[in-house]
Amino acid sequence: MKSGTSSFGLAASLALITVLGPSAIDMYLSSLPEIATGLNTSFANVQLTLTVFLLSMGLGQLFFGPITDALGRKKPLLIGLIVFTGTSLWAAISTSIEILLFVRFIQGLSASLILVVALSTVRDLTEGAKAAQLFALLMTIEGLAPVLAPAVGGVIDSLWGWRAVFVALAIMGIIAILNSQINLSESLPNEKRFKLNLKNILVTYKHIISTKTFILPALSLSIAFFFLFAYIAGATLIYQNNFGLSSQQFGFVFGFTGIAVLIGALICSALVSRMGVTTLAFYGVILMALGASLALIAYSFGLGLIAIVASLFISMLGLGIAESTLMALAMASQKTALGSTAALLGAFQLVISSFATPLSGFMAEKGTTHWLSLLCIICLGLICLTLIVISKAPKNVPATLTH
């Protein structure tokens, strides 16, 4: 990860590894009913494979962040990629729900290690508005995962079954291993590394959490991700059961709204230097709330699925803007121990978001109105918290994000 690497080249290489986690979440969504049948278990039990993955991916970052700060970035990255590839193949041959749950737990841990390295690398090499641009560019490329993964997963499932979806994830892992070995070098020099011991880890985490410029945008970002997973969990049931979409149709509709996240990240990258990070963060959460409200209104007036999807497209557009800026704000709060900072940020996001899956599923079972109302309530809370973030942000953040 040499400093001379172009921003796009670096982002492309990092996106190739960070795309694995989102793909492991999105690619098999349309296969959940088939997995339940194939493993002779309930749909609720199969949904736990998503919850377990999110929890381990979140909590694992608390463990792996300090390790990457002590040992560097590249070696842990390669280990994480190898484990991800191996567990993908193991999942493909699972014979029971118990085995699949265990494998998904380990797979989530490997995804957490991969994500920590990617986020830490951005801050190893950039800061301020440049970091925000690179985060946005990274999310732009990574945003292809929720756009393509559900559709690709649906096609793979229809042709070869759900086990082939996990084989496809393993192939992606192999490609990422080869790319990382060839194109990514170490970004954390020895003199910037921390000695690995429990006391240092706890002191570092305490320092980061006690920093308001970290904890506030981290919580705001976590609520934004809570919204995303509330959408994912509810859409799986609402679109297929209430509106009669097939698994393949669901994949393409889900991918369409994913395009909005991609566009939002592009908008953020283009405007952040001129408009400022906090301003864009505010506009992003407002768009999220606007889209959710329009979706609820559209359903209440019987305007159909097209109107609902179009409205949620606006929400996903806002999410693409909000997540890039809020992540940049949280990461910019620290100049050292960036692996630990990324670990805490990721843990907040995914652990909090994991509770969105059962909550959204419960609301979706009650009906479309309940599900869309939940999305609106989440956005209302997100706006309030983001306003606090903006009020507490340093004066120079809107322009440059530098300290």
Helices and strands as residue ranges (DSSP letters): H 7-18, H 20-26, G 29-31, H 32-38, H 43-71, H 74-92, H 97-125, H 128-142, H 144-160, H 162-183, G 190-192, H 198-209, H 212-237, I 238-242, H 247-275, H 277-300, H 305-331, H 338-354, H 356-366, H 368-392
